[in-house]
Amino acid sequence: MRLSMRPVTAVLRFLVLSGHSLASTAGLRTLDRGGSLVDAMIATSATLSVVLQQATSLGGDAFFLYHDADAGK
């Protein structure tokens, strides 16, 4: 049974969630090409401002949890 009609965007090492699959894909590609978490957030938000204008703006908004494994924080 399929629970969603939205296309699924997935890779093995990363997870990016957004309101549109093209925005999620932009974030995943950024991470896959060596970008940082912040780079992926900017790519995702920039894409959302084009494909789903009511979801964000160029000023953006972000909520995230960050854990630095090396520092243990």
Buried (B, 14 or more C-beta within 10 A) or exposed (E): EEEEEEEEBEEEEBEBEBBBEBBBBBBBBBBEEEBEBEBBBBBBBBBBBEBBEEBBEEEEEEEEEEEEEEEEE
